[in-house]
């Protein structure tokens, strides 16, 4: 079990939050994916699946080019609620790419704030994957990371020229807003020492 994380004071509440999805386009995308999940012969048809932690939902997943796609289906309504993709980051070097992914989620408005994306992220973290933010976050994603940080260790890191550098548990306002500053959630079994040894995290010497 991972010990609950004592959340430190935040220097600021936002981390470059500027993503505002087009709701109509999102609905169209999810409708298309829903049809593909049911279409025999489609690459999305017959995916591995399992019940979600929340009653009435099911998770379908597939891996492609090292990226994991998790589709969340409302079984009762037979509707795709949304999906999360755990992206590779081209900014990472080979060692870090083996262990770190940047999650990105898209869910219908009616299914947000119901713990669906949180459950998918926790599944990945509990499986031993470490998660890092991309350069931008939506307000909803930022809030999700703050909730997860109550249960998983969160660190700030700098990602520049394919080097991942530890910044600590908090950063000042100036560093917080730099494009190269990212948040990192440590998955089950990980700490900074292991991340340094296996993923090339650069830590300041004591």
LINBEL-V588028 format. One record per helix or strand of 2 or more residues. SS is the DSSP state (@ for helix, = for strand). FROM is the first residue (numbers start at 1). TO is the last residue. If there is no record, write none. Layout:
ss:SS from:FROM to:TO
ss:SS from:FROM to:TO
This chain:
ss:@ from:23 to:38
ss:= from:48 to:51
ss:= from:57 to:64
ss:= from:67 to:74
ss:= from:79 to:87
ss:@ from:94 to:97
ss:= from:100 to:107
ss:@ from:109 to:111
ss:@ from:116 to:126
ss:= from:130 to:132
ss:@ from:139 to:148
ss:= from:154 to:160
ss:= from:163 to:168
ss:@ from:173 to:176
ss:= from:181 to:185
ss:@ from:192 to:199
